[in-house]
Amino acid sequence: MNATLTGQEIIRAFESWSPKSLAYDWDNVGLQVGTLNKPVETVMVTLDVLENVVDEAIEKNVDLIIAHHPLLFVKLKQINFDTPKGRIVRKLIQHDITVYAAHTNLDVAKGGVNDVMAELLGLRHTKVLIPHTKDELVKLVVFVPEGNAESLRDAISEAGAGYIGNYSHCTYELSGRGTFMPREGTNPHIGEQNKLEKVDEKRIETIVPKSKLDSVLQAMHSTHPYEEVAYDLYPLINEGEILGVGRVGDLEEAMTLKELNELVKEKYQVPALRFAGDPSKKVKRVAVLGGSGEDYIHQAKQSGADVYITGDMTFHITQDAEAMGLAIIDPGHYSEKVIVPKIASYIEEHCNTNHQLTVLQSDSHTEPFIFD
């Protein structure tokens, strides 16, 4: 049987996609309850951590819950076991279930909530709707024996290095000779203590987004054969990629607002939705923002969108949007559940290659509204 992963290893792989550094300052992401320093055999992915979700996790012997919405979003002043939140925390601790949350960092991340919502509608040529940050770039230069160059290049590229536009594994290599002398207390991969060693090596240069640097360095150290890795990091003034929440793009063909309503219900798997605007109006450019996005109707309009899809729209803000000629589709906050299969498949792909890990998607219903 393959070795069991720890929670730290699973989350390290997950954060190479959705690093905590991308989260907004007001958000509470990362470890919520428990410890990541333990073996994990079963992971369950969910949108929310409610009591029915925790009961399901207990029944299925889950070790780690990965959620989009933080369990501890509002600071607790006490953990009272007689309150709903206190009961949840108590059950988690009693059954040694760890909870980890990726919230706004997963909204911002490429391939995260907003990209999934845009892709499900078939939006093309998408751009960030609300810029949040620029991902600064650094250059990584690492020296490795020639025989290990290919495996190291692949490892750091899979961890997020070497992306330029839609090209991956972008590196530059030079051949040369490295020298070193192992001293007392060393355990050299090549050479002997107190003897100068000369090794044919490759110098590998690549570009790394700062948000992926920790994951890339971890992959480098894990793959490199040397006890001490020789590498350099250089800050770059190249423009990094703009990251943020929401996406705006174009439908392949224009359709009526009513037709788009039906498409949203089908793709987001919602039984009903609210909308504002002329149902017969043709729309083509679409802005989408998962969760609560009413604060950004002006940015949606400025982006050229004909319609803005987001949750939790209120009465007067919707009136304002309609007055400026922006149609609104509100599929509800729960529509963000479309990210759950993506998280699960990512964990499966990046953690199950050489390990025994069960990855589940929660079956528990957490939508508070009933559609009648």
C-alpha beads as a LAMMPS data file, in Angstrom:
LAMMPS data file: protein, C-alpha beads

372 atoms
371 bonds

1 atom types
1 bond types

-500.0 500.0 xlo xhi
-500.0 500.0 ylo yhi
-500.0 500.0 zlo zhi

Masses

1 110.0

Atoms # bond

1 1 1 0.000 0.000 0.000
2 1 1 1.237 3.494 -0.820
3 1 1 2.249 5.850 1.971
4 1 1 -0.375 8.096 3.579
5 1 1 -0.131 11.816 2.958
6 1 1 -0.225 14.381 5.732
7 1 1 -2.616 17.299 5.759
8 1 1 0.356 19.615 5.253
9 1 1 1.318 17.838 2.030
10 1 1 -2.223 17.963 0.671
11 1 1 -2.661 21.648 1.438
12 1 1 0.791 22.458 0.066
13 1 1 -0.288 20.965 -3.257
14 1 1 -3.639 22.776 -3.097
15 1 1 -2.004 26.124 -2.348
16 1 1 0.167 25.843 -5.447
17 1 1 -3.146 26.568 -7.216
18 1 1 -4.797 28.853 -4.658
19 1 1 -2.168 30.449 -2.393
20 1 1 -3.406 32.227 0.724
21 1 1 -1.508 35.342 -0.345
22 1 1 -4.208 36.000 -2.970
23 1 1 -6.938 36.425 -0.343
24 1 1 -8.340 39.842 0.565
25 1 1 -7.085 41.332 3.847
26 1 1 -10.496 41.090 5.514
27 1 1 -10.876 37.402 4.741
28 1 1 -10.120 34.440 7.006
29 1 1 -8.591 31.651 4.961
30 1 1 -6.463 28.625 5.717
31 1 1 -6.662 26.363 8.762
32 1 1 -9.927 26.869 10.670
33 1 1 -10.052 23.982 13.167
34 1 1 -7.708 21.112 13.972
35 1 1 -4.229 20.326 12.699
36 1 1 -2.668 19.673 9.319
37 1 1 0.207 17.828 10.966
38 1 1 -1.457 14.411 10.815
39 1 1 -1.967 11.569 8.316
40 1 1 -4.987 12.016 6.045
41 1 1 -6.720 9.125 4.330
42 1 1 -10.040 10.797 3.409
43 1 1 -10.684 14.364 2.250
44 1 1 -14.154 15.813 1.763
45 1 1 -14.782 18.946 -0.316
46 1 1 -17.738 21.196 0.420
47 1 1 -19.015 24.705 -0.193
48 1 1 -20.001 25.292 3.442
49 1 1 -19.221 23.760 6.830
50 1 1 -22.615 23.392 8.485
51 1 1 -23.593 20.846 11.118
52 1 1 -25.100 18.457 8.552
53 1 1 -21.807 18.562 6.622
54 1 1 -19.850 17.731 9.768
55 1 1 -22.260 14.873 10.566
56 1 1 -21.659 13.518 7.056
57 1 1 -17.892 13.811 7.580
58 1 1 -18.140 11.882 10.851
59 1 1 -20.198 9.150 9.187
60 1 1 -17.699 8.824 6.331
61 1 1 -14.572 8.892 8.562
62 1 1 -13.269 12.072 6.959
63 1 1 -9.938 13.409 8.217
64 1 1 -9.853 16.738 6.390
65 1 1 -12.616 19.042 5.109
66 1 1 -11.702 21.561 2.426
67 1 1 -14.358 24.270 2.127
68 1 1 -14.836 27.392 0.054
69 1 1 -16.731 29.365 2.697
70 1 1 -14.827 29.768 5.982
71 1 1 -16.352 28.169 9.068
72 1 1 -14.864 30.951 11.208
73 1 1 -15.566 34.017 9.094
74 1 1 -16.705 36.233 11.965
75 1 1 -14.385 36.179 14.966
76 1 1 -15.631 34.057 17.856
77 1 1 -15.573 35.638 21.318
78 1 1 -16.397 32.304 22.930
79 1 1 -16.901 28.678 21.967
80 1 1 -20.227 27.869 23.562
81 1 1 -21.279 24.263 22.946
82 1 1 -24.936 25.318 23.286
83 1 1 -24.729 27.461 20.118
84 1 1 -24.850 26.120 16.539
85 1 1 -21.261 27.193 15.819
86 1 1 -20.048 25.803 19.131
87 1 1 -21.685 22.433 18.431
88 1 1 -19.896 22.258 15.086
89 1 1 -16.499 23.072 16.590
90 1 1 -17.050 20.537 19.377
91 1 1 -17.918 17.744 16.925
92 1 1 -14.903 18.534 14.772
93 1 1 -12.537 18.406 17.735
94 1 1 -14.129 15.289 19.213
95 1 1 -13.743 13.404 15.915
96 1 1 -10.328 14.868 15.003
97 1 1 -11.594 16.411 11.770
98 1 1 -9.531 19.288 10.389
99 1 1 -11.195 22.128 8.479
100 1 1 -9.388 24.265 5.915
101 1 1 -10.963 27.094 3.888
102 1 1 -10.003 28.752 0.603
103 1 1 -12.314 31.712 0.063
104 1 1 -11.358 34.920 -1.765
105 1 1 -8.007 33.404 -2.750
106 1 1 -9.977 30.753 -4.666
107 1 1 -12.137 33.507 -6.200
108 1 1 -9.006 35.301 -7.430
109 1 1 -6.961 32.259 -8.505
110 1 1 -6.738 31.261 -12.150
111 1 1 -9.050 28.327 -12.703
112 1 1 -10.897 29.189 -9.485
113 1 1 -14.539 30.018 -8.781
114 1 1 -14.937 32.834 -11.293
115 1 1 -13.148 31.053 -14.116
116 1 1 -15.280 27.942 -13.580
117 1 1 -18.477 30.005 -13.640
118 1 1 -17.364 31.748 -16.839
119 1 1 -16.276 28.512 -18.511
120 1 1 -19.577 26.787 -17.748
121 1 1 -21.357 29.488 -19.760
122 1 1 -18.843 29.167 -22.600
123 1 1 -17.545 32.739 -22.250
124 1 1 -14.677 33.537 -24.581
125 1 1 -11.765 36.009 -24.345
126 1 1 -12.366 36.471 -20.625
127 1 1 -10.664 39.157 -18.548
128 1 1 -10.560 39.984 -14.847
129 1 1 -13.502 42.149 -13.870
130 1 1 -12.210 43.605 -10.574
131 1 1 -8.376 43.747 -10.387
132 1 1 -7.028 42.893 -6.949
133 1 1 -3.273 42.560 -7.354
134 1 1 -0.443 42.029 -9.802
135 1 1 1.449 38.823 -9.321
136 1 1 5.075 39.973 -9.048
137 1 1 7.647 37.911 -10.894
138 1 1 11.014 36.530 -9.850
139 1 1 13.678 34.649 -11.773
140 1 1 14.840 31.362 -10.334
141 1 1 18.308 30.092 -11.265
142 1 1 19.213 26.629 -10.007
143 1 1 22.261 24.430 -10.597
144 1 1 21.706 20.681 -10.881
145 1 1 23.694 17.631 -12.104
146 1 1 23.041 17.010 -15.788
147 1 1 21.383 13.661 -15.114
148 1 1 18.784 15.287 -12.839
149 1 1 18.029 18.363 -14.954
150 1 1 14.955 16.996 -16.725
151 1 1 13.182 15.731 -13.600
152 1 1 13.891 18.975 -11.734
153 1 1 12.658 21.106 -14.641
154 1 1 9.433 19.103 -14.801
155 1 1 8.889 19.331 -11.044
156 1 1 9.264 23.107 -10.781
157 1 1 7.189 23.627 -13.931
158 1 1 4.341 21.511 -12.549
159 1 1 4.517 23.577 -9.356
160 1 1 3.923 26.811 -11.293
161 1 1 7.284 27.986 -12.672
162 1 1 7.990 28.661 -16.322
163 1 1 4.634 30.063 -17.471
164 1 1 4.748 32.802 -20.107
165 1 1 1.273 33.486 -21.490
166 1 1 -0.199 30.159 -22.563
167 1 1 3.230 28.500 -22.719
168 1 1 4.411 26.293 -19.848
169 1 1 7.790 24.699 -18.970
170 1 1 9.626 27.791 -20.247
171 1 1 13.255 27.497 -19.113
172 1 1 16.747 28.252 -20.369
173 1 1 19.651 25.878 -19.765
174 1 1 23.412 26.260 -19.838
175 1 1 25.988 23.539 -19.302
176 1 1 28.957 24.075 -17.043
177 1 1 31.010 22.611 -14.244
178 1 1 30.240 23.034 -10.568
179 1 1 32.709 22.553 -7.738
180 1 1 32.221 21.881 -4.056
181 1 1 33.994 20.274 -1.123
182 1 1 31.862 18.357 1.411
183 1 1 32.909 19.189 4.978
184 1 1 32.554 17.344 8.276
185 1 1 28.961 16.388 9.075
186 1 1 27.795 16.364 5.457
187 1 1 26.188 13.484 3.595
188 1 1 26.984 14.293 -0.043
189 1 1 25.013 12.780 -2.930
190 1 1 28.191 13.012 -5.000
191 1 1 31.778 13.131 -3.730
192 1 1 33.655 12.526 -0.497
193 1 1 34.271 14.612 2.590
194 1 1 37.238 17.006 2.419
195 1 1 37.821 16.292 -1.264
196 1 1 37.140 18.860 -4.013
197 1 1 34.479 17.548 -6.371
198 1 1 33.917 18.717 -9.966
199 1 1 30.517 17.915 -11.488
200 1 1 29.024 18.530 -14.931
201 1 1 25.914 20.537 -14.168
202 1 1 23.054 22.398 -15.826
203 1 1 22.133 25.958 -14.966
204 1 1 18.339 26.183 -15.293
205 1 1 16.715 29.621 -15.431
206 1 1 12.971 30.187 -15.289
207 1 1 10.352 32.734 -14.325
208 1 1 8.149 32.275 -11.252
209 1 1 5.083 34.237 -10.074
210 1 1 5.639 35.280 -6.475
211 1 1 2.355 33.650 -5.453
212 1 1 3.750 30.278 -6.575
213 1 1 7.293 30.732 -5.232
214 1 1 6.860 28.686 -2.038
215 1 1 5.418 25.749 -3.979
216 1 1 8.124 25.957 -6.629
217 1 1 10.936 26.024 -4.055
218 1 1 9.376 23.094 -2.231
219 1 1 9.262 21.124 -5.506
220 1 1 12.867 22.109 -6.235
221 1 1 14.139 20.946 -2.849
222 1 1 12.113 17.717 -3.008
223 1 1 13.459 16.802 -6.458
224 1 1 17.055 18.044 -6.299
225 1 1 19.570 15.306 -5.357
226 1 1 21.916 17.570 -3.413
227 1 1 21.847 17.948 0.344
228 1 1 22.368 21.699 -0.136
229 1 1 20.817 23.222 -3.251
230 1 1 22.644 26.091 -4.993
231 1 1 20.077 28.524 -6.362
232 1 1 19.498 32.266 -6.830
233 1 1 16.358 34.418 -6.860
234 1 1 16.246 37.707 -8.769
235 1 1 13.391 40.243 -8.510
236 1 1 12.084 41.263 -11.944
237 1 1 10.470 44.467 -13.179
238 1 1 8.524 42.571 -15.847
239 1 1 4.782 43.182 -15.565
240 1 1 3.113 40.356 -13.698
241 1 1 -0.335 39.020 -14.473
242 1 1 -3.326 40.989 -13.189
243 1 1 -5.340 38.894 -10.737
244 1 1 -8.743 39.650 -9.297
245 1 1 -12.343 38.621 -8.796
246 1 1 -15.036 38.314 -11.450
247 1 1 -14.660 37.675 -15.140
248 1 1 -16.051 39.367 -18.228
249 1 1 -16.210 37.737 -21.644
250 1 1 -18.349 37.063 -24.689
251 1 1 -20.865 34.376 -25.458
252 1 1 -20.087 32.515 -28.650
253 1 1 -23.355 33.824 -30.089
254 1 1 -25.760 36.466 -28.851
255 1 1 -28.905 35.160 -27.152
256 1 1 -31.876 36.663 -25.400
257 1 1 -31.745 37.383 -21.695
258 1 1 -34.423 34.723 -21.207
259 1 1 -32.285 32.151 -23.060
260 1 1 -29.287 33.069 -20.907
261 1 1 -31.437 32.630 -17.801
262 1 1 -32.164 29.061 -18.837
263 1 1 -28.490 28.424 -19.602
264 1 1 -27.474 29.727 -16.160
265 1 1 -30.044 27.509 -14.422
266 1 1 -28.784 24.479 -16.341
267 1 1 -25.038 25.064 -15.949
268 1 1 -25.092 26.295 -12.353
269 1 1 -27.661 23.659 -11.382
270 1 1 -30.068 26.099 -9.722
271 1 1 -33.838 25.485 -9.784
272 1 1 -34.721 29.163 -10.089
273 1 1 -33.165 32.599 -10.282
274 1 1 -34.047 36.288 -10.150
275 1 1 -33.360 38.624 -13.038
276 1 1 -33.882 42.235 -14.074
277 1 1 -34.130 43.473 -17.652
278 1 1 -36.048 42.858 -20.843
279 1 1 -36.303 39.054 -21.347
280 1 1 -36.245 39.528 -25.135
281 1 1 -33.139 41.732 -25.099
282 1 1 -30.179 40.224 -26.975
283 1 1 -27.047 39.890 -24.835
284 1 1 -23.530 38.850 -25.783
285 1 1 -20.999 40.358 -23.369
286 1 1 -21.377 38.870 -19.903
287 1 1 -19.815 39.734 -16.536
288 1 1 -19.905 37.109 -13.795
289 1 1 -18.826 37.248 -10.159
290 1 1 -19.365 34.378 -7.750
291 1 1 -20.853 35.086 -4.348
292 1 1 -22.090 38.576 -3.412
293 1 1 -21.199 41.061 -6.128
294 1 1 -23.693 43.906 -5.983
295 1 1 -20.953 46.418 -5.099
296 1 1 -19.509 46.080 -8.587
297 1 1 -22.391 46.949 -10.924
298 1 1 -20.541 50.043 -12.170
299 1 1 -17.416 48.043 -13.052
300 1 1 -19.608 45.512 -14.842
301 1 1 -21.204 48.277 -16.883
302 1 1 -17.828 49.900 -17.630
303 1 1 -16.526 46.548 -18.866
304 1 1 -19.083 46.687 -21.667
305 1 1 -21.201 43.888 -20.248
306 1 1 -24.801 43.598 -21.363
307 1 1 -25.664 41.494 -18.324
308 1 1 -24.107 40.946 -14.897
309 1 1 -24.445 37.565 -13.169
310 1 1 -23.881 37.568 -9.409
311 1 1 -25.574 36.617 -6.156
312 1 1 -27.295 38.420 -3.287
313 1 1 -28.504 41.438 -5.275
314 1 1 -30.650 43.858 -3.261
315 1 1 -33.642 45.931 -4.337
316 1 1 -32.216 49.428 -4.830
317 1 1 -28.885 48.311 -6.289
318 1 1 -30.775 46.256 -8.872
319 1 1 -32.884 49.295 -9.721
320 1 1 -29.669 51.292 -10.253
321 1 1 -28.275 48.622 -12.564
322 1 1 -31.463 48.494 -14.592
323 1 1 -31.496 52.305 -14.895
324 1 1 -27.988 52.255 -16.400
325 1 1 -29.009 49.617 -18.939
326 1 1 -27.310 46.663 -17.262
327 1 1 -29.364 43.495 -17.056
328 1 1 -28.983 41.424 -13.884
329 1 1 -29.130 37.684 -13.300
330 1 1 -29.008 36.539 -9.666
331 1 1 -28.623 32.739 -9.402
332 1 1 -27.969 32.964 -5.658
333 1 1 -24.850 32.599 -3.545
334 1 1 -25.188 28.814 -3.560
335 1 1 -24.342 28.752 -7.269
336 1 1 -20.697 28.826 -6.169
337 1 1 -21.079 25.096 -5.465
338 1 1 -19.843 24.545 -9.026
339 1 1 -16.299 24.879 -7.645
340 1 1 -16.616 21.730 -5.488
341 1 1 -16.006 19.208 -8.321
342 1 1 -13.039 21.299 -9.514
343 1 1 -11.402 21.241 -6.070
344 1 1 -11.978 17.515 -5.749
345 1 1 -10.515 16.753 -9.174
346 1 1 -7.489 18.965 -8.436
347 1 1 -6.778 17.096 -5.187
348 1 1 -7.227 13.773 -6.985
349 1 1 -4.834 14.762 -9.757
350 1 1 -2.105 16.304 -7.611
351 1 1 -2.199 14.111 -4.502
352 1 1 -3.273 10.662 -5.617
353 1 1 -0.470 9.811 -8.047
354 1 1 1.641 7.825 -5.609
355 1 1 -0.556 7.795 -2.527
356 1 1 -3.688 6.177 -1.132
357 1 1 -6.183 9.024 -0.695
358 1 1 -9.976 9.044 -0.883
359 1 1 -11.458 12.328 -2.106
360 1 1 -15.198 12.867 -1.575
361 1 1 -17.627 15.604 -2.577
362 1 1 -20.116 16.397 0.164
363 1 1 -23.680 15.240 -0.456
364 1 1 -25.098 17.546 2.212
365 1 1 -27.418 20.350 1.142
366 1 1 -26.432 23.788 2.461
367 1 1 -28.689 26.094 0.393
368 1 1 -30.817 27.931 2.991
369 1 1 -33.556 28.958 0.538
370 1 1 -36.450 26.806 -0.615
371 1 1 -37.865 27.449 -4.093
372 1 1 -41.619 26.898 -4.257

Bonds

1 1 1 2
2 1 2 3
3 1 3 4
4 1 4 5
5 1 5 6
6 1 6 7
7 1 7 8
8 1 8 9
9 1 9 10
10 1 10 11
11 1 11 12
12 1 12 13
13 1 13 14
14 1 14 15
15 1 15 16
16 1 16 17
17 1 17 18
18 1 18 19
19 1 19 20
20 1 20 21
21 1 21 22
22 1 22 23
23 1 23 24
24 1 24 25
25 1 25 26
26 1 26 27
27 1 27 28
28 1 28 29
29 1 29 30
30 1 30 31
31 1 31 32
32 1 32 33
33 1 33 34
34 1 34 35
35 1 35 36
36 1 36 37
37 1 37 38
38 1 38 39
39 1 39 40
40 1 40 41
41 1 41 42
42 1 42 43
43 1 43 44
44 1 44 45
45 1 45 46
46 1 46 47
47 1 47 48
48 1 48 49
49 1 49 50
50 1 50 51
51 1 51 52
52 1 52 53
53 1 53 54
54 1 54 55
55 1 55 56
56 1 56 57
57 1 57 58
58 1 58 59
59 1 59 60
60 1 60 61
61 1 61 62
62 1 62 63
63 1 63 64
64 1 64 65
65 1 65 66
66 1 66 67
67 1 67 68
68 1 68 69
69 1 69 70
70 1 70 71
71 1 71 72
72 1 72 73
73 1 73 74
74 1 74 75
75 1 75 76
76 1 76 77
77 1 77 78
78 1 78 79
79 1 79 80
80 1 80 81
81 1 81 82
82 1 82 83
83 1 83 84
84 1 84 85
85 1 85 86
86 1 86 87
87 1 87 88
88 1 88 89
89 1 89 90
90 1 90 91
91 1 91 92
92 1 92 93
93 1 93 94
94 1 94 95
95 1 95 96
96 1 96 97
97 1 97 98
98 1 98 99
99 1 99 100
100 1 100 101
101 1 101 102
102 1 102 103
103 1 103 104
104 1 104 105
105 1 105 106
106 1 106 107
107 1 107 108
108 1 108 109
109 1 109 110
110 1 110 111
111 1 111 112
112 1 112 113
113 1 113 114
114 1 114 115
115 1 115 116
116 1 116 117
117 1 117 118
118 1 118 119
119 1 119 120
120 1 120 121
121 1 121 122
122 1 122 123
123 1 123 124
124 1 124 125
125 1 125 126
126 1 126 127
127 1 127 128
128 1 128 129
129 1 129 130
130 1 130 131
131 1 131 132
132 1 132 133
133 1 133 134
134 1 134 135
135 1 135 136
136 1 136 137
137 1 137 138
138 1 138 139
139 1 139 140
140 1 140 141
141 1 141 142
142 1 142 143
143 1 143 144
144 1 144 145
145 1 145 146
146 1 146 147
147 1 147 148
148 1 148 149
149 1 149 150
150 1 150 151
151 1 151 152
152 1 152 153
153 1 153 154
154 1 154 155
155 1 155 156
156 1 156 157
157 1 157 158
158 1 158 159
159 1 159 160
160 1 160 161
161 1 161 162
162 1 162 163
163 1 163 164
164 1 164 165
165 1 165 166
166 1 166 167
167 1 167 168
168 1 168 169
169 1 169 170
170 1 170 171
171 1 171 172
172 1 172 173
173 1 173 174
174 1 174 175
175 1 175 176
176 1 176 177
177 1 177 178
178 1 178 179
179 1 179 180
180 1 180 181
181 1 181 182
182 1 182 183
183 1 183 184
184 1 184 185
185 1 185 186
186 1 186 187
187 1 187 188
188 1 188 189
189 1 189 190
190 1 190 191
191 1 191 192
192 1 192 193
193 1 193 194
194 1 194 195
195 1 195 196
196 1 196 197
197 1 197 198
198 1 198 199
199 1 199 200
200 1 200 201
201 1 201 202
202 1 202 203
203 1 203 204
204 1 204 205
205 1 205 206
206 1 206 207
207 1 207 208
208 1 208 209
209 1 209 210
210 1 210 211
211 1 211 212
212 1 212 213
213 1 213 214
214 1 214 215
215 1 215 216
216 1 216 217
217 1 217 218
218 1 218 219
219 1 219 220
220 1 220 221
221 1 221 222
222 1 222 223
223 1 223 224
224 1 224 225
225 1 225 226
226 1 226 227
227 1 227 228
228 1 228 229
229 1 229 230
230 1 230 231
231 1 231 232
232 1 232 233
233 1 233 234
234 1 234 235
235 1 235 236
236 1 236 237
237 1 237 238
238 1 238 239
239 1 239 240
240 1 240 241
241 1 241 242
242 1 242 243
243 1 243 244
244 1 244 245
245 1 245 246
246 1 246 247
247 1 247 248
248 1 248 249
249 1 249 250
250 1 250 251
251 1 251 252
252 1 252 253
253 1 253 254
254 1 254 255
255 1 255 256
256 1 256 257
257 1 257 258
258 1 258 259
259 1 259 260
260 1 260 261
261 1 261 262
262 1 262 263
263 1 263 264
264 1 264 265
265 1 265 266
266 1 266 267
267 1 267 268
268 1 268 269
269 1 269 270
270 1 270 271
271 1 271 272
272 1 272 273
273 1 273 274
274 1 274 275
275 1 275 276
276 1 276 277
277 1 277 278
278 1 278 279
279 1 279 280
280 1 280 281
281 1 281 282
282 1 282 283
283 1 283 284
284 1 284 285
285 1 285 286
286 1 286 287
287 1 287 288
288 1 288 289
289 1 289 290
290 1 290 291
291 1 291 292
292 1 292 293
293 1 293 294
294 1 294 295
295 1 295 296
296 1 296 297
297 1 297 298
298 1 298 299
299 1 299 300
300 1 300 301
301 1 301 302
302 1 302 303
303 1 303 304
304 1 304 305
305 1 305 306
306 1 306 307
307 1 307 308
308 1 308 309
309 1 309 310
310 1 310 311
311 1 311 312
312 1 312 313
313 1 313 314
314 1 314 315
315 1 315 316
316 1 316 317
317 1 317 318
318 1 318 319
319 1 319 320
320 1 320 321
321 1 321 322
322 1 322 323
323 1 323 324
324 1 324 325
325 1 325 326
326 1 326 327
327 1 327 328
328 1 328 329
329 1 329 330
330 1 330 331
331 1 331 332
332 1 332 333
333 1 333 334
334 1 334 335
335 1 335 336
336 1 336 337
337 1 337 338
338 1 338 339
339 1 339 340
340 1 340 341
341 1 341 342
342 1 342 343
343 1 343 344
344 1 344 345
345 1 345 346
346 1 346 347
347 1 347 348
348 1 348 349
349 1 349 350
350 1 350 351
351 1 351 352
352 1 352 353
353 1 353 354
354 1 354 355
355 1 355 356
356 1 356 357
357 1 357 358
358 1 358 359
359 1 359 360
360 1 360 361
361 1 361 362
362 1 362 363
363 1 363 364
364 1 364 365
365 1 365 366
366 1 366 367
367 1 367 368
368 1 368 369
369 1 369 370
370 1 370 371
371 1 371 372
